[in-house]
Amino acid sequence: MRMIGKIAQTAAAVWIFNVWFNRFNKDTGYRGRDAKNMKEEFEVYGMSEKTMYAVGATKVSLASLMLVGHWVPKLVRPASSGLAALMLGAIAMHVKVKDPIKRALPAISVFSLSLISALLNSDD
């Protein structure tokens, strides 16, 4: 089970980096409503550009802590729990704008990976 926790920890972090660094300005087919990039997606949800950057910085920071957690295990649970909470918010935004479930699948996936990481990783 420990290995599953480590895989989930790494996968969630890498997924966040991919979204915020590689796919930030791309139409992925999973963005809220008809948004073509991250800025448009946050506008769809009724959020400002400042909020977008704050959320992004928080997610990237938590993902970084999750990776550092391979060497400093006590960081993993709080970072994974924090990312899971943010991903619940992302899922809620998809529900808010009445997106089909397909558009929320990445958020649901990262939420699940983060939750698995928080539950299966120990602080040793």
N, C-alpha and C positions, 0 to 999 in steps of 0.2 A: 504493500500500500504506500509505503514511503516513496518508492520510485514513481508511482502515479502522481503523488503530490508534487514531486520535483518537476515532472514533465508538464503538469498543469501550470505550475509557477512560471516556467520558462515560456511555454506557449502563450499564456496570457500577456506576458510582458512583450514578447516579440510581436504579437498581434497589434498591441497598442502602438509600438514604434512604427510598424508598417502603415497603420492608418494615419498617424499624425505626421509622419515624415515622407512616406512614399505616395500616399493616396490623398493627401490634403486637398489638392486642387484638381482632383479627378472625379469624374462621374463613375460611381462604382455600381450603380443599380440597387444599392442598399440605403441610400441617403433618404432622409425624410421627404415625403411627398414628391415633388419634382425637382429637388435641389440637385445641382450639378457639381457642387464642391462643398467644402466644410463651411465656409462663410454663409452660403445660401442655405445650408441645412440649419444652422443656428437661427437664421432669420425666419425660416419656416416655423421653428419652435417658439418664436417670439423673444429670442435672446439677442443681446448685443454682441458686437465684435469683441469688446473687452471681456465679456463672459466667456466667449469662445476661447480666447487665449488663456484665461484663468483655468478653465476646465481642461484645456489641452496641457498646460503646464503641470497641473495637478496629476493628470493621468500619466504623463511621461515621467514625472517624479516618482510616483508610486510604482510604475513599471520598472524604473531604474532600481529602486529599493528592493523590488522582488528579485532582480538579478543579483544584486549585491548580497541578498539573503542566502545565496549559495555558499558564501563565505562567512556571513554574519547571520546565522539562522533566526535570531530573535527579531529581525526585521520583517520576516516573511508574513507572519500572521497579521500584524497591523496593516502592512502594505496591501496584502491580498484582500483583507476585509474592506479597506478603504476603496480599492478599485471595484470590488463587488458592489459596494454602495453606489458608486458613481454609475456603474453599468445598470443598476436598477433604475436610476434616474434617466438614463438613455432609453431604456425600454419604455418607461413612462412617457417620454416625449413621443415615441412612435405611436403609442396608444392615443395620446392627446390629439395627434393630427390624423388619427384613423388610418394609419398605414396598414397595408396587408402584412401578415406575419413574416413573409419573406424578407421584408425590409428590416425587421427587427432581429433576424437570425444572428448576425454578427454580434450584436449587443448581448443577446441571450447566450451565445457561445462564450464570450469573454466573461460574462457574469458567472457562468457555470464553471469555467476554468479557475477563476479567482476564488470562488467558493470552495472548490475541491482543494485548491492550494492552501486556503486558510484552515480547512478542516483536517487535512492529512499531513501537513508539515508540523514537526515538533520544534521546540525552541532550543534543542540541544546543540 
